[in-house]
């Protein structure tokens, strides 16, 4: 057979080129047409009409799809419903599909070409089946944020917890465009923007159930489903299976044509927070349902697992080289040199005939604990007891005051600074942007 063209389409039987797809869900598909001649005949009754697959940067990123049913065959604009097919005329197989999965992600800072590889079944069953390729180019962007977060970051009863807004900078003191007031000074003192109280957004009832105000819950929609109007959003982006600072990312090359919104404007983060004197931290925060007990139980330790960190190393007194999560407690004098930060707090309830709610201050999960001055009502007090590692994961054991809880809810907030993003890496640098895959948390009463 001869197959001359593969036409990729944005909707069924519509030959509009694709320039952007959004938040694929499980089962999402890319539809395309195959133009071919001398294929299928009677043999089509006992076999598939064709097959297709998506390639990215020369490698397959999805399974080979067999087209056995739900395929439309056209000659010109006339649909063919009977066999045999005319052997020498060029026919069109419409509504062929290739699966779109969360591992298909186009990095706007280093784009590669997408291809559709497809074939039509030859009329002669003994003839070789040869895939043909159609280069789509580098302008296919598939946003993996929505689908990934919906499945993994929306339930505080799951291991990944519920993602909530960091509420930074503080609503009552937002700072200025050039200084977000969320950095650490040369003396190690955190400025006002970081210490955010969230108690007014959480309510614990008599049943020990925690109600979270929708105003602070991350909406888990695509980062570009409603096009950015605030380039200074305080959130880390979740792309390609990892949380990363958006500094250095430029999505402006993408078009909203594919969803009928050609005037859509995408964010450009290539100079994100470059004028922020406090290194422009971005944050991701997670709420977990620790334990709920019929009778009060004592807890005093929180173990935070940071999964699949991009790098793990000892923090030095040279900020230029600290592209890593710490593998040991960070001394007070070295805290200003770290490009990663992590704080945690506990929300809790003790019901012993009447309700008593607790909210600790944000405890510094990287600063070593000093038992002589430790008080979990003091913002940014060091609480780290020890650090352990397992493969690419790192575990931080954090101290809180020992209390009895009927219900307990840890919140962990991780921040990555602008100079820990891809934006700040010089050409040919051996360092990677700081990223992590997810956070898990457990509470206990013993080391």
N, C-alpha and C positions, 0 to 999 in steps of 0.2 A: 504494500500500500504506500501511498505518498501522503505525508502530513505536512502541510506548508505553514500553518499558523496556529498559534494558541492565543486566544483573545481572553484576557482576564477582565472580569466584570464586577461591579459593585453590588448589583442586585440581579435576580434571575432575569435572563433574557434582556440585559441592558449592558451595552458595551461602553459604559463610562469608565475611563481608567481610574484606578484606585490611587488615592494619595493620603489615605488615613483611615484607620479602623480604631474602634474605641472599646476598651474594657471587654474583651472576649469572655463569654461564659462557657461552661462546659458544653461541648457540642457545637461551638461556633465553627463556621465553614467559609472558605473563600470559594466563590463560584466563578467558573470560567467556561469558555467554549473552545472546542477543538474543531478545526477545519481539516478534513482529510478526504481522500478518495481511495477507491478500491479496497474497502474494508468491510468486514462483518458478514454480508450475504446471509446465507442460510445458517452459517456457523454461529451466528449471533444467537440462535435459539438455544444453544447449549453452553454458551460462554458469556463473559462480560464484553461490553462494547469497547471498553478502554480502561485506563488507569491513570492516576496522577499523584503528584507529590510536590511539596514545597522544599526548595533548597535555599540556604542562606550562607553566603560566603563559601560556596562550594561544598557544603555538607547538608545532608538531609536533616530537617528539623521536624518531621512528622512522618507518620506511616504512609505506605503506599495505599491509596484508596482504589478499590475495584468498582467499576461502574457497571452494575448488573441491572439496576432498575431505576426508575424515576429520571431517565435521561430522554431528552427530546431530540429527534433527528429532523433536520430541515434541509431542503434544497431551495436555496434562495430564501424567500420568506414563507415557503409552503412547508408545513409539517408533514413528514412521511410516517404513515401509520401501518404500512403493510410491507411484507418481505416479498421478494428479495430487494435489496437496495440496488440502485443503478450503479454498476461497477466503476464507471469512468468519470462520473460527474463528481464535483466537489460537494460534499455534504458537511453539515455542521452538527456536531453533538453539543447540545446546549444543556446547561445546568450541571456540568461536571463540578465536583467539589474537591477541595483539599482542606484537611482539618487545620484549624488555628488553635494552638495551645499556648500556655503561659510561658513556654521557653522561647517563643519567637519574640524577640525584642530588638528594635533598631536603636542603637546608641547614637544619638544625634551628634555626638562629638567625634565619632569614628564610624561612619556609616559604611555598610557593605551592600552589595547587590542581592536582591531576591530573584529567584527563578522559579518558574513552574515547569516541572518535568512531567510530560504526559505522553501517552501513546493511544492509538486506536488499534483494535484487534484486526489483523489482516484477514482478508477473505480466505486465503489459503491457510488452513490450520497448521501447516508445516513451516510456514514462513517465519523468519525471526521476528520477535517483537522488540522493537527498538524505540527507546525513549527519545523524544525531541524536547529541546529546551527553549523557553521563551524568557528572556531577561526582563524583569519588571523594573529593575533599577533600584537605587537606594532610597526612594522616597515613600516606601511603605512603612508607616509607623503604626505599631499595634501597642496600645497602652495596656499594660498588664496590671495596673494598680487596682482597678475596681474589682476584677474577678478574684485576684489574690486576697485582697483584704476582706471581701465578703465571705470567703471560705475559711479564713484563718485568723482574723483579728477583730471579730465582732461579738464575741461571747466571752464574758469574764469567767465562765466555767470551763473553758478550754485551756489547753496548755499555753497558748499564745496570748490569752487575755483579750480584753476589750480595749481598743485604741481610743484614747480620749485626747481632746485638745490640751495642749500645754498651757494655754492662756498666757502666752508671753508675747510682748512685754505686758506688764500689769495694766489692766484696763484704766485704773485711775492715774497711772503715771506712765504713759506709753513711750516717753522719751522723744527723740527726734529721728528723722529719716537717716541721718548720718551716724547716729549713735543709739543703738537699741537698748543700751543700759542693761545688758545681760552678760557682760564679760566679767573677768576676774582681773583685778588691778595687779600692779607689779608687786604689791605687798601681800597678795593672796586673798584680798577681800572681795567678795562678790557684791555687785551693785544691785540696785533695787529690783530690776526687772525679773530677776530669777526667783525671788522668794514669793511665790504665788499661793495664796490661800484658796482652797477649793471647797471648804466645808459647806458653803451655802449652796453648792450644786449637788450635794449628796444627802439623802434622807434615809435613815434606818428606822424601820417601823417596829412594832411590837413583835412581829413574826420573824425578826432578824433579817428581813429581806432588805437589800440595798436598792434604792431607787436613784437612778442617775438622770439628771436633767438633760434633756435633749440638746440644750444649748451648748453643752460642752462635750457631747459625744461626737467623735470624728465620723463624718457622714458616710465614709467608705465608698464614695463615688469616685469616678475617675478624676485624676488631677487636672484633666483638661476637658471634662464633660461640659462644664460651664466655664468659659474661657477666662483666664486669669485677669483680674482687675487689680489684684494686690500682689505686687512682686515681692513684698516683704512679709509674706506669710511665714509664720514661725515654724512650720513643720518640715521635718525631713521628708524627702520623697522616697516612696517604695517602688523601685523599678528593678526589673530583671532579678527578682527574688532577694533583694537586699535593700536596706535603708541607707541612703546616701545624702549628703549635702548637695543641694541643687546647683551650687556655684560651679560655673563652667559648662552648664548644659544650655543649649540653644535649640528650642523647639520651633523657632519661627519659620523654618523651611517647610513645615507641614501645612497642608491645606484642609479646609473644612468642606471642600467641594463634594467629597464622597458622601457626606451626610446632608447635602443640600444647604450648606451654610458657607458659601464661598467667602464671606466677609469675616469669618472667624479669625481671631488673632491669638497666636500661641505665645507662651511666656518665653522670654529670653533671659537666662540666668548667667550669662557669660561674665558679667561683672557684678554678680549678686553680692550685695553688702560690702563691696570693695572699699567703701569709705567708712565702714564701721570700725572705730578705733578699738573695739572690744572683740575683734576677730569674728564677729557675725555668726554666733552659734545658731543652729537649728535643732529642733527637738522632736523626739517621738516618745509618747507616754502611754503606759499600759496599766490597766486596772485588772486585778485578779481576785477571784473568789477563793480566799484561803481555805478556811474551815468554818463550818457551822455546827455548833454542839448544843445538845439539849441542856447540858449543865456547863457552867463556865470552865474553860481550860486555860492553862497558863502557856504563854508563848513569849519568847524574847529574841529569837534569831530569825533572820530572813536570808535565804540563799537565793541569789540571783544568777541564773545561767544566761550568758550571752552566747548565742549560737552562731557558729561559723564566722568568727571575726576575721577581718581582712589581714590583720597582723597582730602579733602579741609580743610585747617586749618591755624591758625595764625603761621607765621614763627618766630621761637625763635632764641636765640643766641647760640644754640647747634645744629650744623649741623647734628649730629647723628640721630635726631628725625624728621627732616624736610622732610618726605616723602609725600608731599602734594603741591597742588597749593595754593597760598596765598589767604586768604579770606579778606584781607585788604591791603592797601599800605605797602610796605616793607621799613622801614627806611634805609637810606644810610649805617648805621653801621651794619645792619643785612643782607645786600645783599650778602656778601660772604658766608653766612650760608645756602642760598637757593639752593636746588638741581634742581630747575626748573628756566628757564629764558624765557622771551618773549620780543621781539622787534618788532616794526612796522615802516614802512615808507610809504609815499604817493608818487606815480607818478601821475602827472597831466598835463593837457594841458588847456590853455586858448586861444581861438581863437576869437579875436575881430577885424577881418580884417587882422591880421597876427598871426602866431602861437608863443606861448610862452610856453615852457615846464618847468615843475618843478620836482625836486626830492629832498625830504627832507633827512636828516640823519636818521639813525636808532634811534628811540625813545624808551626809556626803559618803558615798559608797566606795570612794577611792582613798580617802584620807584615813590614816590609822587611828584607831580608838585610843583615847586617853581616859582610863577608868577614873582618874582623879577628878576630872571635870565633865565627864560625859553626862548629858541630859538631853533626851530626845525631844524636848520642847525648845531647844536652841537651834535656830536655822543654821545649816551648813556645818554642824558639829561632826567631827570624824566618827564613823561607826564601823569601819572595816576591821574585822577580826583576822581573817586570813584569805588568801587567794589560792585556788587550785585550778588545774587545767586538765582537759581530756580531748586530745586531738586538736581540732580547730575551735573548740569551745572553752570558755573560761567561766569559772564559778567564783562569786564574791559572797563571803559570809559576813552579814552585817548585823550589828547589835542594836537592839531597842530595849527600852525599860521593860522589865518583866511585869506583865499584867495578866489578869484573867479575862478571857474573851468568850462571849457566846458566838459571835461572828467576827471575822477578821478579813480585811481586804487590803492587800498591799498594792501600792502604786509605784511603778518604776519609771523614771524619766531619763532618757539618754540623749546627750547633746553632742553634736560634731561641729567643730568650728570651720569657718570659711577656709582657713589655711590648711585644713585637713581634707579639702575637696579637690576634685580634678582640676579646678580652675587654677590652683596654686602650684601644680606640679610642672616643673620645667621640662622641656622636650628631652626625651631619652632618660627621664628619671627612673631610677630603680624602685621608687616608692609607689605605693598604690593609694588611691583615695580610701579614706577610712570608711568601712561599711560593716554591717552586721546583718544577719538574717532574721533573727527574732529574739524574744526575751521570754524566759519562763521564771516562775517564782514559787517558792515553798516556804512555809513557816514551821518552826519547831521550838521546843523548849530546851534543847540540849545541843551541844556542839557535835 
